[in-house]
Amino acid sequence: MLEAIWTGLLVALLCWIASVLWNNRRRLPVLVASWRLFGEVRVSVASLLRVQDDDRYLLVHSPYRPDSYGPPGGVVKYHPAARPALDRLGFREELRVDQRMRSDLRGFLPGRALPGFVRWLDRQEDRESALECVRRELAEELAEIGHQELAAGIDRLHFTHVRHVVDGPLKVPGRPYRVVRLFDVWDLSLDTAEAVRLREALTALAADSANHGVLVATADDIVHGRRRHAYLAPHAAYLMGERRFHADLPPLNS
């Protein structure tokens, strides 16, 4: 009888573990990572846009890393109503290079708060959605490269979710913390005239030798990390899969 009780308890425990793993399957890499983080962790939450033509990917120039190019997109923003929840988690926003980075979900957390931070993200309360972020960032980056006219009709574009990537925790050389990044990757759906025109316009810009705002890189270029004179941002690899090939490029000092 005692053996039957122990067997029942073991089965119940295994069922509970399986249930926890299943219910937290999207967060599992982060939960595992949090067990290894005893100090502070730098986190960022971002959306990337994949504009693809066969084996070629459109990348835009980064104003914060001169001579480097990466996928359109950027960091998700939180709304003012999120501040109490972020304060409870111990979130400390990273110092901004410029005011456009205000309210970015990029900063520092105690390692033990990482699972709670991801659960807060999953509720999608008091912050941009990943899709809202990619629309806003696309419009901003078209303006940054001097072609804000291409942003006309962005509200009519459609996007298809490709993958969610957990990057890290990665050790940062010379820094006392590790980095965890959460990416959502989206495809530009070519099901509207606006989307087709946008891709054609960006491709034409990349082919113009006088243009320095857009380039086209192949998968081999992204793996190599360079396209002629240009550095390619390591996170461009997430346009192709869940594996990166290079360390981060340092940004400009604030």
C-alpha positions as CSV (number, residue, x, y, z in Angstrom):
1,M,0.0,0.0,0.0
2,L,2.9,2.4,0.9
3,E,4.4,1.6,-2.5
4,A,1.1,2.6,-4.3
5,I,1.0,5.9,-2.4
6,W,4.6,6.7,-3.4
7,T,3.9,5.8,-7.0
8,G,0.8,8.0,-7.0
9,L,2.8,10.9,-5.5
10,L,5.6,10.4,-8.1
11,V,3.1,10.4,-11.0
12,A,1.4,13.5,-9.6
13,L,4.8,15.3,-9.3
14,L,5.7,14.3,-12.9
15,C,2.4,15.5,-14.2
16,W,2.8,18.8,-12.3
17,I,6.3,19.3,-13.8
18,A,5.0,18.5,-17.3
19,S,2.2,21.0,-16.8
20,V,4.5,23.7,-15.7
21,L,6.9,23.1,-18.6
22,W,4.0,23.1,-21.1
23,N,2.4,26.2,-19.7
24,N,5.7,28.1,-19.7
25,R,7.0,26.6,-23.0
26,R,7.5,30.1,-24.6
27,R,9.4,31.3,-21.5
28,L,11.4,28.1,-21.0
29,P,14.7,29.4,-22.3
30,V,14.4,32.5,-20.1
31,L,13.5,30.5,-17.1
32,V,16.5,28.3,-17.6
33,A,18.7,31.3,-18.1
34,S,17.5,32.9,-14.9
35,W,18.9,30.0,-12.9
36,R,22.4,31.1,-14.0
37,L,21.9,34.8,-13.3
38,F,22.8,35.9,-9.7
39,G,23.6,39.5,-10.4
40,E,22.2,42.1,-12.7
41,V,21.1,41.3,-16.2
42,R,20.7,43.7,-19.2
43,V,17.5,43.0,-21.1
44,S,16.0,44.3,-24.3
45,V,12.8,43.5,-26.2
46,A,12.8,44.2,-29.9
47,S,11.0,43.6,-33.2
48,L,12.8,43.0,-36.5
49,L,11.4,43.2,-40.1
50,R,12.5,40.8,-42.8
51,V,12.3,42.3,-46.3
52,Q,13.6,39.5,-48.5
53,D,14.1,38.9,-52.2
54,D,15.2,35.2,-52.7
55,D,18.5,34.9,-50.8
56,R,18.9,38.7,-50.3
57,Y,17.9,40.7,-47.3
58,L,17.4,44.5,-47.2
59,L,19.3,46.2,-44.3
60,V,19.3,49.8,-43.2
61,H,22.1,51.9,-41.8
62,S,22.4,52.3,-38.0
63,P,22.9,55.9,-36.8
64,Y,24.3,54.5,-33.5
65,R,26.9,52.2,-35.1
66,P,28.5,54.0,-38.1
67,D,29.2,51.9,-41.2
68,S,27.0,49.1,-39.9
69,Y,23.7,47.9,-41.2
70,G,20.9,45.8,-39.7
71,P,17.3,44.8,-40.2
72,P,14.6,47.4,-40.0
73,G,13.1,47.4,-36.5
74,G,14.0,48.3,-33.0
75,V,13.2,48.2,-29.3
76,V,9.6,48.0,-28.0
77,K,8.4,50.9,-25.9
78,Y,6.5,50.8,-22.6
79,H,3.6,53.2,-21.7
80,P,3.7,55.4,-18.6
81,A,1.1,53.1,-16.9
82,A,3.7,50.3,-16.9
83,R,6.1,52.1,-14.6
84,P,4.7,50.7,-11.3
85,A,5.0,47.1,-12.5
86,L,8.5,47.7,-13.9
87,D,9.5,49.4,-10.6
88,R,8.3,46.3,-8.7
89,L,10.5,44.2,-10.9
90,G,13.5,46.5,-10.3
91,F,13.8,47.5,-13.9
92,R,16.2,50.4,-14.5
93,E,16.1,51.9,-17.9
94,E,19.4,52.2,-19.8
95,L,20.9,55.6,-20.2
96,R,19.7,57.1,-23.6
97,V,22.0,58.1,-26.4
98,D,19.1,60.4,-27.6
99,Q,15.6,61.2,-26.6
100,R,14.1,58.9,-29.2
101,M,15.1,56.0,-26.9
102,R,12.9,57.3,-24.1
103,S,10.6,54.5,-22.7
104,D,12.5,51.7,-24.5
105,L,12.2,48.3,-22.9
106,R,16.0,48.1,-22.7
107,G,17.7,48.3,-19.3
108,F,18.7,46.4,-16.3
109,L,17.0,43.9,-13.9
110,P,18.0,41.7,-11.0
111,G,18.6,38.3,-12.5
112,R,15.9,36.8,-10.2
113,A,13.3,39.1,-11.7
114,L,13.8,37.9,-15.3
115,P,10.9,35.3,-15.2
116,G,8.6,37.9,-13.8
117,F,9.6,40.4,-16.5
118,V,8.8,37.9,-19.2
119,R,5.5,37.1,-17.7
120,W,4.7,40.8,-17.7
121,L,5.7,41.0,-21.3
122,D,3.4,38.0,-22.2
123,R,0.4,39.9,-20.7
124,Q,1.0,42.6,-23.4
125,E,-0.3,45.3,-21.0
126,D,0.9,48.9,-20.9
127,R,3.4,48.5,-23.8
128,E,3.6,48.4,-27.5
129,S,2.8,45.1,-29.2
130,A,5.7,43.7,-31.3
131,L,3.6,44.5,-34.4
132,E,3.0,48.1,-33.3
133,C,6.8,48.4,-32.7
134,V,7.8,47.2,-36.1
135,R,5.4,49.7,-37.8
136,R,6.7,52.6,-35.8
137,E,10.3,51.7,-36.2
138,L,10.0,51.2,-40.0
139,A,8.5,54.7,-40.3
140,E,11.3,56.2,-38.1
141,E,14.1,54.5,-40.0
142,L,12.8,55.5,-43.4
143,A,12.9,59.1,-42.1
144,E,16.4,58.5,-40.7
145,I,17.7,57.5,-44.2
146,G,16.1,60.5,-45.7
147,H,13.2,58.8,-47.4
148,Q,10.2,59.5,-45.2
149,E,8.0,59.6,-48.3
150,L,8.3,55.8,-48.4
151,A,6.4,55.7,-45.1
152,A,3.2,56.6,-46.8
153,G,0.7,53.7,-46.5
154,I,2.6,51.9,-43.6
155,D,-0.7,51.6,-41.8
156,R,-2.0,49.5,-44.7
157,L,0.9,47.1,-44.7
158,H,0.5,43.5,-43.4
159,F,3.2,41.6,-41.5
160,T,3.5,37.8,-40.8
161,H,5.2,36.6,-37.7
162,V,8.2,34.4,-38.4
163,R,9.8,33.5,-35.1
164,H,10.5,34.5,-31.5
165,V,14.2,34.4,-30.5
166,V,15.7,34.4,-27.0
167,D,19.3,35.6,-27.4
168,G,21.5,34.9,-24.4
169,P,22.4,35.2,-21.6
170,L,25.6,36.4,-23.2
171,K,28.7,37.6,-21.4
172,V,29.6,41.2,-22.2
173,P,33.4,41.7,-22.4
174,G,34.6,44.1,-19.7
175,R,31.1,44.3,-18.1
176,P,29.9,42.7,-14.9
177,Y,26.5,41.6,-16.3
178,R,25.1,39.3,-18.9
179,V,22.7,40.3,-21.7
180,V,19.3,38.7,-22.6
181,R,17.5,39.9,-25.7
182,L,14.0,38.9,-26.9
183,F,13.3,39.3,-30.6
184,D,10.2,38.9,-32.7
185,V,10.9,38.6,-36.4
186,W,8.2,39.7,-39.0
187,D,7.9,39.3,-42.7
188,L,6.7,42.1,-44.9
189,S,3.7,40.5,-46.6
190,L,3.6,41.3,-50.3
191,D,-0.1,41.2,-50.5
192,T,-0.7,44.9,-51.0
193,A,0.4,47.4,-53.7
194,E,2.0,49.5,-50.9
195,A,4.2,46.6,-49.8
196,V,5.4,45.7,-53.3
197,R,6.2,49.4,-54.0
198,L,8.1,49.7,-50.7
199,R,10.2,46.7,-51.4
200,E,10.9,47.9,-55.0
201,A,11.8,51.3,-53.8
202,L,14.2,50.0,-51.1
203,T,15.8,47.6,-53.6
204,A,16.3,50.5,-56.0
205,L,17.9,52.6,-53.3
206,A,20.3,49.7,-52.4
207,A,21.4,49.5,-56.0
208,D,22.2,53.3,-56.1
209,S,25.9,53.8,-55.5
210,A,25.1,57.3,-54.1
211,N,22.8,55.8,-51.4
212,H,24.3,54.9,-48.1
213,G,21.1,54.3,-46.1
214,V,20.1,50.8,-47.5
215,L,22.0,47.8,-48.7
216,V,21.2,44.3,-49.8
217,A,23.1,41.5,-48.2
218,T,23.1,37.8,-49.0
219,A,22.9,35.0,-46.4
220,D,26.6,34.4,-46.9
221,D,27.3,38.1,-46.2
222,I,25.4,37.9,-42.9
223,V,27.3,34.8,-41.8
224,H,30.5,36.5,-42.7
225,G,29.5,39.8,-41.0
226,R,30.5,42.1,-43.8
227,R,29.2,43.3,-47.1
228,R,32.2,45.1,-48.8
229,H,32.9,48.1,-46.6
230,A,29.9,47.7,-44.3
231,Y,29.6,45.8,-41.1
232,L,26.4,43.7,-40.7
233,A,24.8,43.7,-37.3
234,P,25.0,40.2,-35.6
235,H,21.2,40.1,-35.0
236,A,20.7,40.1,-38.8
237,A,21.3,36.4,-38.5
238,Y,17.8,36.1,-36.9
239,L,16.3,36.9,-40.3
240,M,17.5,33.4,-41.3
241,G,17.2,31.4,-38.1
242,E,17.8,31.3,-34.3
243,R,21.6,31.3,-34.4
244,R,23.9,34.3,-34.4
245,F,27.5,34.1,-35.7
246,H,29.3,37.2,-34.3
247,A,29.7,39.3,-31.2
248,D,27.9,42.6,-30.8
249,L,29.3,45.8,-32.4
250,P,29.8,48.4,-29.8
251,P,27.5,51.4,-30.1
252,L,28.6,55.1,-29.9
253,N,29.4,56.3,-26.4
254,S,26.7,58.4,-24.8
